[in-house]
Amino acid sequence: MEKQEIRTFGRRHGKKLSARKESLVRDVLPALCPRAGEKIDILEIGFGSGEHVRELSAANPDAVILGAEPFMNGVAALLSAICDESGAVLDEYKNIRIFPDDVRIVLNGGAYSFDEIWILHPDPWPKARHEKRRLLSADFLNLLSKNLSPNGKIIIGTDHWEYYDWILAQVKNTNLCETDSAQNIIETRYQKKNMANTNAPKYIILGHAD
Ligand SMILES: C[S@@+](CC[C@H](N)C(=O)[O-])C[C@H]1O[C@@H](n2cnc3c(N)ncnc32)[C@H](O)[C@@H]1O
């Protein structure tokens, strides 16, 4: 990142990885990191354990999908789901790339032109003193817009309605606007886990304003 940015995520490491996951992180992950100049069509930010990245991969076999996630147990879970016993990436998931860190490092290069950017259940940081840690500020949305293709879409889902309103207020200070295009959206792990305790998710779909 160009300047010291406020950290928008919690921990980077959880419980100790299994031997298989450790070896996937060590031996397979480096080859899946995006290469300079590579065309990437779809970005998912904060993929958790990566269920939705896999859905995107299956639904868009001709597209290259990049998932960014700094929580290494989530990265390892996705690797484990897309690799066979020997550690080879399964054919149907060969279009997945993984960036195991803060997505702003990728975006600050400004070199991408994504057709879709997905952010499902971003951390809501509900306490007032943590509000500055919310990822979807106007500055961040403008950074996304620099990396969005002319007809590209940003799809945001959250079950935290106060964060939803806050994001819409941030959008007013960007060069993005809401579009009404419908999306097929699958339930993520977070959504399933929290469904009993939270509101129904609401979605915001954004495109370039002009
Ligand atoms: C509440 S979880 C939701 C995970 C997943 N999208 C789901 O719905 O199951 C939010 C995720 O965003 C990730 N995250 C937060 N800030 C990020 C950033 N700057 N770059 C990439 N991922 C980030 C966190 O590590 C966390 O895994």
Ligand as a Chemical Component Dictionary entry (heavy atoms), coordinates in Angstrom:
data_LIG
# 
_chem_comp.id                   LIG 
_chem_comp.type                 NON-POLYMER 
_chem_comp.pdbx_formal_charge   0 
_chem_comp.three_letter_code    LIG 
# 
loop_
_chem_comp_atom.comp_id 
_chem_comp_atom.atom_id 
_chem_comp_atom.alt_atom_id 
_chem_comp_atom.type_symbol 
_chem_comp_atom.charge 
_chem_comp_atom.model_Cartn_x 
_chem_comp_atom.model_Cartn_y 
_chem_comp_atom.model_Cartn_z 
_chem_comp_atom.pdbx_ordinal 
LIG C1  C1  C 0  -17.538 -10.936 7.760 1  
LIG S1  S1  S 1  -16.339 -11.686 6.728 2  
LIG C2  C2  C 0  -17.330 -12.275 5.348 3  
LIG C3  C3  C 0  -16.647 -13.375 4.585 4  
LIG C4  C4  C 0  -17.413 -13.894 3.331 5  
LIG N1  N1  N 0  -17.552 -12.841 2.343 6  
LIG C5  C5  C 0  -18.754 -14.467 3.691 7  
LIG O1  O1  O 0  -19.800 -13.822 3.415 8  
LIG O2  O2  O -1 -18.790 -15.584 4.264 9  
LIG C6  C6  C 0  -15.463 -10.284 5.999 10 
LIG C7  C7  C 0  -14.131 -10.688 5.352 11 
LIG O3  O3  O 0  -13.532 -9.553  4.722 12 
LIG C8  C8  C 0  -12.125 -9.678  4.851 13 
LIG N2  N2  N 0  -11.499 -8.346  4.652 14 
LIG C9  C9  C 0  -11.596 -7.271  5.453 15 
LIG N3  N3  N 0  -10.834 -6.264  4.981 16 
LIG C10 C10 C 0  -10.268 -6.702  3.823 17 
LIG C11 C11 C 0  -9.373  -6.126  2.881 18 
LIG N4  N4  N 0  -8.878  -4.877  3.055 19 
LIG N5  N5  N 0  -8.969  -6.868  1.814 20 
LIG C12 C12 C 0  -9.458  -8.133  1.643 21 
LIG N6  N6  N 0  -10.310 -8.735  2.512 22 
LIG C13 C13 C 0  -10.699 -8.034  3.594 23 
LIG C14 C14 C 0  -11.948 -10.236 6.262 24 
LIG O4  O4  O 0  -10.696 -10.869 6.459 25 
LIG C15 C15 C 0  -13.111 -11.225 6.363 26 
LIG O5  O5  O 0  -12.750 -12.533 5.983 27 
# 
loop_
_chem_comp_bond.comp_id 
_chem_comp_bond.atom_id_1 
_chem_comp_bond.atom_id_2 
_chem_comp_bond.value_order 
_chem_comp_bond.pdbx_ordinal 
LIG C1  S1  SING 1  
LIG S1  C2  SING 2  
LIG S1  C6  SING 3  
LIG C2  C3  SING 4  
LIG C3  C4  SING 5  
LIG C4  N1  SING 6  
LIG C4  C5  SING 7  
LIG C5  O1  DOUB 8  
LIG C5  O2  SING 9  
LIG C6  C7  SING 10 
LIG C7  O3  SING 11 
LIG C7  C15 SING 12 
LIG O3  C8  SING 13 
LIG C8  N2  SING 14 
LIG C8  C14 SING 15 
LIG N2  C9  SING 16 
LIG N2  C13 SING 17 
LIG C9  N3  DOUB 18 
LIG N3  C10 SING 19 
LIG C10 C11 SING 20 
LIG C10 C13 DOUB 21 
LIG C11 N4  SING 22 
LIG C11 N5  DOUB 23 
LIG N5  C12 SING 24 
LIG C12 N6  DOUB 25 
LIG N6  C13 SING 26 
LIG C14 O4  SING 27 
LIG C14 C15 SING 28 
LIG C15 O5  SING 29 
# 
